[in-house]
């Protein structure tokens, strides 16, 4: 454990075995006394059991079984389509050329195996960049917010300038607008960074003592990367197998543009839903495991934390609560798919010279994107309720809304930049991956993209893979942040024991937030 700096109260170190950690109104007594066992330490007369409300002891029942069945069915459908298309895929797609190690010759009918190479490179880059970002977050916790926000601004500006120079005007206009918004947003965020940085520091300190956090994060990232590779091969094989005129078509009547479109939409839907579930299972595992146990039971050294909290939480999340997680994930998946279809419509309108239609599609895309972000944000806290109490999704959503509305923490949650910073980091990784895909197409000249018709989907796929990989890894950190918020809403005085410096800053900024309140 890192030695605390002199001066202000340390962020997390006092929680481990030091009886007195602060002065004045935040000196709450001996920390070594058990949670909820009386004795005058910790909470005065407001002590509560960690198991209150069946917390950590959910009922042994499968929640939301209909959505569990739907999730398994769609995954089985994806497997069947993947097996059929990949079994017909001949490797080099019947002589289609262009790309790495190619002279650029070959048919220009459809995507080919060189696009597989491209997206495999993108997946590897996303894996590497996501791991590197987590390492940087761990090493430069306090500075990572400024670094991430400034880096995102520079990336947006750089990509916008590059697209203007290369005359890719639709992309240039979009990234110019995004760059302006990110610059203005940064000036508004600066005053909120100290509280968010301290919160992130607490979460990263907790992870020092719980290596299972990193294990879950990297396992979910590996699963996400494997799913991305599988999805990549399936999509390319579908293009090569069913595009009319492709050398891999057995008979002309077995291939059609409608079949390609339908399969691609379904495969993308399945990829997004499965990806969401992977990330959210990891979030629920960590929220109901190391982070939730740390908040409600105290550090492991006290001996009150249940044995193997991460494994127990994973079993609950991947079995009894999987239907509830799939339910919430499906809502976000549908919104994300609609946004992607609007993006494709906008690109098509731009290519056909219809600026009004392109503008309308862009506005609709932004509107859906805002709704998607709000739902994702809300769902994160619902998943924590599911992880801690084993609730069905709708019950967890209702309790989450009441928590936001009635517990006085809405201002604090809106003021947190941790999740936003990690999202911007994932966005930056997605941008780098999409830029890599664009440069690959520009400098390798694959035959299928001779007229640039596949630039937009390839860049979109590259961005999607990079974004999903990074978001999956950053979900481990967001799980800790969100779990602290939920605990703060239910039992705020616990945070004064666990992280006194953070509690003091919250109390001075939002005094209503730290009032003692009973649970709903």
Secondary structure, 3 states (H helix, E strand, C coil): CCCCCCCCCCCCHHHCCCCCCCCHHHCCCCCCCCCCCCCCCCCCCCCCCCCHHHCCCCCCCCCCHHHHHHHHHHHHHHHHHHHHHHHHCCCCHHHCCCCCCCCCCCCCCCCCHHHHHHHHHHHHHHHHHHHHHHHHHHHCCCCHHHHHHHHHHHHHHHHHHHHHHCCCHHHHHHHHHHHHHHHHHHHHHHHHHHHHHHHHHHHHHHHHCCCHHHHHHHHHHHHHHHHHHHHHHHHHHHHHHHCCCCCCCCCHHHCCHHHHHHHHHHHHHHHHHHHHHHHHHHHHHHHHHHHHHHHHHCCHHHCCCCCCHHHHHHHHHHCCCHHHHHHHHHHHHHHHHHHHHHHHHHHHHHHCCCHHHHHHHHHHHHHHHHHHHHHHHHHHHHHHHHHHHCCCHHHHHHHHHHHHHHCCCHHHHHHCCHHHHHHHHHHHHHHHHHHHHHHHHHHHCCHHHCCCCCHHHHHHHHHHHHHHHHHHHHHHHHHHHHHHHHHHHHCCHHHHHHCHHHHHHHHHHCCCCCCCCCCC
